[in-house]
C-alpha cells in the first residue's frame, strides 16, 4: 500500500510537530539556577552551607570550582532567611 505524497507530508509534519512540542516542554521545565551569594566562598564554607541546604531539603547546584552554590531564584530569599536564622522556621 503506497501513501500519497500528501499523506506522507502530513505524517512528517505531525512527527515534527510532536518532536517540537516535546522539546519545548522539556526546555520549559528546566529550572534556572542563580548564585546564592554574590561573592565566591571558601570551599570549607561552601561545604557547611551545602550540608545545611541538604538538611533543609533545598535544591541546589555546586559550581565547577566548588566555591559557588546555585539555587532557584524563587527559593533564594527563603533559603537566605533560613540560613540567617540557623535553619529554623
C-alpha positions in Angstrom: 0.0 0.0 0.0 1.6 3.3 -1.1 0.8 6.5 0.6 0.2 9.6 -1.4 2.6 12.4 -1.3 0.1 14.5 0.7 -0.3 11.7 3.3 3.5 11.3 3.7 3.8 15.1 4.1 1.1 15.0 6.7 2.8 12.2 8.6 6.2 14.1 8.5 4.5 17.3 9.6 2.8 15.5 12.5 6.1 13.9 13.6 7.9 17.2 13.5 5.1 18.8 15.5 5.3 16.1 18.2 9.1 16.4 18.5 8.8 20.2 18.6 6.2 20.2 21.4 8.1 17.6 23.4 11.4 19.6 23.1 9.6 22.8 24.1 8.0 21.1 27.1 11.3 19.7 28.3 13.1 23.0 27.8 10.4 25.0 29.5 10.5 22.7 32.6 14.2 23.2 33.3 14.9 25.1 36.4 17.1 28.2 36.2 19.7 28.5 39.0 21.2 31.7 40.3 24.1 32.2 42.7 23.1 32.0 46.4 25.8 34.5 47.3 27.4 37.2 45.2 30.9 36.5 46.4 32.8 33.3 46.0 33.0 31.1 49.1 35.8 29.2 50.7 35.4 25.5 50.0 35.0 24.8 53.7 32.2 27.4 54.0 30.5 26.0 50.9 30.7 22.6 52.4 28.9 23.8 55.6 26.3 25.6 53.6 25.5 22.7 51.3 25.2 20.4 54.3 22.6 22.9 55.7 20.8 23.1 52.4 20.6 19.3 52.2 19.2 19.4 55.8 16.6 22.0 54.7 15.7 19.9 51.6 16.6 22.8 49.3 17.5 22.0 45.7 20.9 23.4 44.8 23.8 23.0 42.4 27.5 23.4 43.1 29.7 25.5 40.7 32.6 24.0 38.8 35.2 25.2 41.3 33.2 24.3 44.4 33.2 27.9 45.6 29.7 28.8 44.2 26.3 27.5 45.2 23.4 27.9 42.9 19.7 27.8 43.9 16.3 28.5 42.2 15.6 32.3 42.1 12.2 31.7 43.6 13.7 29.8 46.6 16.7 32.1 47.1 15.1 34.6 49.5 13.6 31.9 51.7 16.9 30.0 51.8 18.8 33.1 52.8 16.4 33.7 55.6 16.6 30.2 56.8 20.4 30.2 56.7 20.5 33.6 58.6 18.2 32.2 61.3 20.2 29.0 61.7 17.8 26.9 59.6 14.8 27.5 62.0 11.4 28.2 60.5 
